[in-house]
């Protein structure tokens, strides 16, 4: 069972999902990496594993393979 008591009122869906996510996973991301082409605030941590520039991903998804 969980160490956290259940609340008296129903949980919002996002809160319920938050209870299921393991928060004790190690952060393996290392220091943030900036692409140098787009604003730094568009760089985000993905799945506590690596850094990603959202604008670079958008550009890559538009280009034909």
DSSP file (Angstrom, degrees, kcal/mol; ACC not computed):
  #  RESIDUE AA STRUCTURE BP1 BP2  ACC     N-H-->O    O-->H-N    N-H-->O    O-->H-N    TCO  KAPPA ALPHA  PHI   PSI    X-CA   Y-CA   Z-CA
    1    1 A X              0   0    0      0, 0.0     2,-0.2     0, 0.0     0, 0.0   0.000 360.0 360.0 360.0 168.5    0.0    0.0    0.0
    2    2 A X        -     0   0    0      2,-0.2     4,-0.1     1,-0.1     0, 0.0  -0.536 360.0-141.2 -85.0 149.1    1.0    3.6   -0.3
    3    3 A X  S    S+     0   0    0     -2,-0.2     2,-0.5     2,-0.1    -1,-0.1   0.627  84.5  83.9 -79.6 -14.6    2.4    5.6    2.6
    4    4 A X  S    S-     0   0    0      1,-0.0    -2,-0.2     0, 0.0     2,-0.0  -0.787  82.9-127.4 -93.6 125.1    0.4    8.6    1.5
    5    5 A X        -     0   0    0     -2,-0.5     2,-0.2     1,-0.1    -2,-0.1  -0.369  28.2-106.7 -68.7 150.7   -3.2    8.7    2.8
    6    6 A X        -     0   0    0      1,-0.1    -1,-0.1    -4,-0.1     2,-0.0  -0.538  37.2-112.6 -76.4 142.8   -6.0    9.2    0.2
    7    7 A X        -     0   0    0     -2,-0.2     4,-0.1     2,-0.1    -1,-0.1  -0.299  14.5-125.0 -73.0 160.4   -7.6   12.6    0.2
    8    8 A X  S    S+     0   0    0      2,-0.1     2,-0.3    -2,-0.0    -1,-0.1   0.816  94.3  56.6 -74.0 -31.8  -11.2   13.1    1.2
    9    9 A X  S    S-     0   0    0      1,-0.1    -2,-0.1     0, 0.0     0, 0.0  -0.692 102.0 -89.4-100.8 155.9  -12.2   14.8   -2.1
   10   10 A X        -     0   0    0     -2,-0.3     2,-0.2     1,-0.1    -1,-0.1  -0.278  45.2-116.0 -62.1 146.3  -11.8   13.3   -5.5
   11   11 A X        -     0   0    0     -4,-0.1     2,-0.2     1,-0.1    -1,-0.1  -0.532  22.1-115.1 -81.2 147.7   -8.4   14.0   -7.2
   12   12 A X     >  -     0   0    0     -2,-0.2     4,-2.3     1,-0.1     3,-0.4  -0.529  35.5-109.4 -71.5 152.1   -8.2   16.0  -10.4
   13   13 A X  H  > S+     0   0    0      1,-0.2     4,-2.2     2,-0.2     5,-0.2   0.879 118.8  51.7 -54.2 -41.9   -6.9   13.8  -13.3
   14   14 A X  H  > S+     0   0    0      1,-0.2     4,-2.0     2,-0.2    -1,-0.2   0.885 110.4  48.7 -65.1 -37.2   -3.5   15.5  -13.4
   15   15 A X  H  > S+     0   0    0     -3,-0.4     4,-1.4     2,-0.2    -1,-0.2   0.882 109.2  52.9 -68.2 -38.0   -3.0   15.0   -9.6
   16   16 A X  H  X S+     0   0    0     -4,-2.3     4,-0.8     1,-0.2     3,-0.2   0.909 110.1  47.5 -63.8 -41.5   -4.0   11.3   -9.9
   17   17 A X  H >X S+     0   0    0     -4,-2.2     4,-1.2     1,-0.2     3,-1.0   0.898 106.8  58.3 -65.4 -39.7   -1.4   10.8  -12.6
   18   18 A X  H 3< S+     0   0    0     -4,-2.0    -1,-0.2     1,-0.3    -2,-0.2   0.820 100.5  56.6 -59.8 -31.3    1.2   12.7  -10.5
   19   19 A X  H 3< S+     0   0    0     -4,-1.4    -1,-0.3    -3,-0.2    -2,-0.2   0.777 107.1  49.8 -70.6 -25.0    0.7   10.1   -7.7
   20   20 A X  H << S+     0   0    0     -3,-1.0     2,-0.3    -4,-0.8    -1,-0.2   0.720  89.3  93.3 -86.2 -22.0    1.6    7.3  -10.1
   21   21 A X  S  < S-     0   0    0     -4,-1.2     2,-0.7    -3,-0.1     0, 0.0  -0.555  82.5-120.5 -77.0 131.4    4.8    8.8  -11.4
   22   22 A X    >   -     0   0    0     -2,-0.3     3,-0.6     1,-0.2    -1,-0.1  -0.609  28.1-175.5 -74.1 114.7    7.9    7.7   -9.6
   23   23 A X  T 3  S+     0   0    0     -2,-0.7    -1,-0.2     1,-0.2    -2,-0.0   0.570  73.3  70.6 -86.5 -10.3    9.5   10.9   -8.2
   24   24 A X  T 3   +     0   0    0      2,-0.0    -1,-0.2     3,-0.0     2,-0.1   0.310  67.1 124.1 -93.0  10.7   12.5    9.1   -6.8
   25   25 A X  S <  S-     0   0    0     -3,-0.6     2,-0.1     1,-0.1    23,-0.0  -0.440  70.0-105.7 -67.7 142.8   14.0    8.4  -10.2
   26   26 A X        -     0   0    0     -2,-0.1     2,-0.9     1,-0.1    -1,-0.1  -0.383  26.3-118.7 -69.1 148.1   17.6    9.7  -10.6
   27   27 A X        +     0   0    0      1,-0.1     3,-0.3    -3,-0.1    22,-0.1  -0.789  37.3 171.3 -87.6 107.6   18.0   12.8  -12.8
   28   28 A X        +     0   0    0     20,-1.6    -1,-0.1    -2,-0.9    21,-0.1   0.115  46.8 103.2-102.1  20.0   20.4   11.6  -15.6
   29   29 A X        -     0   0    0     19,-0.3    22,-0.3     1,-0.1    -1,-0.2   0.806  62.7-159.3 -78.1 -29.6   20.1   14.7  -17.6
   30   30 A X        -     0   0    0     -3,-0.3    -1,-0.1    20,-0.1     3,-0.1  -0.280  50.5 -20.5  73.6-171.1   23.4   16.4  -16.9
   31   31 A X  S    S-     0   0    0      1,-0.1    20,-0.2    20,-0.0     2,-0.0  -0.308  84.2 -91.1 -68.9 154.2   23.8   20.1  -17.5
   32   32 A X        -     0   0    0     18,-0.1     2,-0.5     1,-0.1    -1,-0.1  -0.327  37.5-146.7 -66.1 146.9   21.3   21.8  -19.8
   33   33 A X        -     0   0    0     -3,-0.1     2,-0.4     7,-0.1    -1,-0.1  -0.973   6.3-156.5-120.1 126.6   22.4   22.0  -23.5
   34   34 A X        -     0   0    0     -2,-0.5     6,-0.1     1,-0.1     5,-0.0  -0.849  13.5-144.2-103.8 136.8   21.4   25.0  -25.6
   35   35 A X        -     0   0    0     -2,-0.4    -1,-0.1     4,-0.1     4,-0.1   0.776  29.0-135.6 -71.7 -26.3   21.3   24.6  -29.4
   36   36 A X  S    S+     0   0    0      2,-0.4    -1,-0.1    -3,-0.0     4,-0.1   0.294  88.7  74.4  90.2 -10.9   22.6   28.2  -30.0
   37   37 A X  S    S+     0   0    0      2,-0.1     2,-0.2     3,-0.0     3,-0.1   0.742  93.4  42.0-103.9 -30.1   20.0   29.0  -32.7
   38   38 A X  S    S-     0   0    0      1,-0.1    -2,-0.4     2,-0.0    -3,-0.1  -0.689 102.1 -70.9-116.2 166.7   16.8   29.5  -30.7
   39   39 A X    >   -     0   0    0     -2,-0.2     3,-1.9     1,-0.1    16,-0.2  -0.287  42.9-125.5 -58.3 140.9   16.0   31.2  -27.4
   40   40 A X  G >  S+     0   0    0      1,-0.3     3,-1.8     2,-0.2    -1,-0.1   0.793 106.0  66.1 -59.9 -30.7   17.3   29.4  -24.4
   41   41 A X  G 3  S+     0   0    0      1,-0.3    -1,-0.3    12,-0.0    -2,-0.1   0.624  89.5  67.4 -70.5  -9.5   13.9   29.2  -22.7
   42   42 A X  G <  S+     0   0    0     -3,-1.9    12,-2.5     2,-0.0     2,-0.5   0.474  80.1  95.4 -85.3  -2.6   12.7   26.9  -25.5
   43   43 A X  E <   +A   53   0A   0     -3,-1.8     2,-0.3    10,-0.2    10,-0.3  -0.781  58.4 178.8 -88.4 129.5   15.1   24.2  -24.3
   44   44 A X  E     -A   52   0A   0      8,-3.0     8,-2.2    -2,-0.5     2,-0.4  -0.931  32.5-111.1-134.2 154.8   13.4   21.7  -22.0
   45   45 A X  E     -A   51   0A   0     -2,-0.3     2,-0.6     6,-0.2     6,-0.2  -0.713  31.7-154.0 -84.4 130.6   14.2   18.6  -20.1
   46   46 A X  E >>  -A   50   0A   0      4,-3.1     3,-2.4    -2,-0.4     4,-1.5  -0.936  67.3 -25.4-114.5 120.0   12.5   15.5  -21.5
   47   47 A X  T 34 S-     0   0    0     -2,-0.6    -1,-0.2     1,-0.3    -2,-0.0   0.774 106.0 -77.9  53.9  32.8   11.8   12.5  -19.2
   48   48 A X  T 34 S+     0   0    0      2,-0.2   -20,-1.6     1,-0.1    -1,-0.3   0.695 123.1  92.0  53.6  20.3   14.6   13.5  -16.9
   49   49 A X  T <4 S-     0   0    0     -3,-2.4     2,-0.3     1,-0.4    -2,-0.2   0.777  87.8  -7.6-112.9 -40.8   16.9   12.0  -19.5
   50   50 A X  E  <  -A   46   0A   0     -4,-1.5    -4,-3.1    -6,-0.0    -1,-0.4  -0.983  62.2-102.8-158.6 165.5   18.0   14.7  -21.9
   51   51 A X  E     -A   45   0A   0     -2,-0.3     2,-0.4   -22,-0.3    -6,-0.2  -0.707  33.9-175.7 -96.9 145.9   17.7   18.3  -23.1
   52   52 A X  E     -A   44   0A   0     -8,-2.2    -8,-3.0    -2,-0.3     2,-0.6  -0.999  25.0-135.2-145.2 134.4   15.8   19.2  -26.2
   53   53 A X  E  >  -A   43   0A   0     -2,-0.4     4,-2.1   -10,-0.3   -10,-0.2  -0.824  15.6-152.6 -88.6 119.2   15.1   22.4  -28.1
   54   54 A X  H  > S+     0   0    0    -12,-2.5     4,-2.0    -2,-0.6    -1,-0.2   0.846  94.5  52.0 -63.4 -34.4   11.4   22.5  -28.9
   55   55 A X  H  > S+     0   0    0      2,-0.2     4,-2.3     1,-0.2    -1,-0.2   0.881 108.1  51.0 -70.6 -37.5   12.1   24.7  -32.0
   56   56 A X  H  > S+     0   0    0      2,-0.2     4,-2.5     1,-0.2    -2,-0.2   0.908 110.3  49.9 -64.6 -40.8   14.7   22.3  -33.4
   57   57 A X  H  X S+     0   0    0     -4,-2.1     4,-2.1     2,-0.2    -2,-0.2   0.909 109.8  51.0 -63.7 -41.5   12.3   19.4  -32.9
   58   58 A X  H  X S+     0   0    0     -4,-2.0     4,-1.3     1,-0.2    -2,-0.2   0.925 111.2  48.0 -61.6 -44.6    9.6   21.3  -34.8
   59   59 A X  H  X S+     0   0    0     -4,-2.3     4,-1.5     1,-0.2     3,-0.3   0.902 111.4  50.2 -63.3 -41.4   12.0   22.1  -37.7
   60   60 A X  H  < S+     0   0    0     -4,-2.5    -1,-0.2     1,-0.2    -2,-0.2   0.852 108.3  52.5 -65.8 -34.7   13.1   18.4  -37.9
   61   61 A X  H  < S+     0   0    0     -4,-2.1    -1,-0.2     1,-0.2    -2,-0.2   0.765 109.5  50.1 -74.6 -23.3    9.5   17.2  -38.0
   62   62 A X  H  < S+     0   0    0     -4,-1.3    -1,-0.2    -3,-0.3    -2,-0.2   0.808  91.4  89.8 -81.3 -30.5    8.7   19.5  -40.9
   63   63 A X  S  < S-     0   0    0     -4,-1.5     2,-0.1    -5,-0.1     0, 0.0  -0.453  84.5-115.0 -73.2 136.9   11.7   18.5  -43.0
   64   64 A X              0   0    0     -2,-0.2    -1,-0.1     1,-0.1    -2,-0.1  -0.422 360.0 360.0 -69.9 144.3   11.0   15.6  -45.5
   65   65 A X              0   0    0     -2,-0.1    -1,-0.1    -4,-0.1    -2,-0.1   0.446 360.0 360.0 -86.6 360.0   13.1   12.5  -44.8
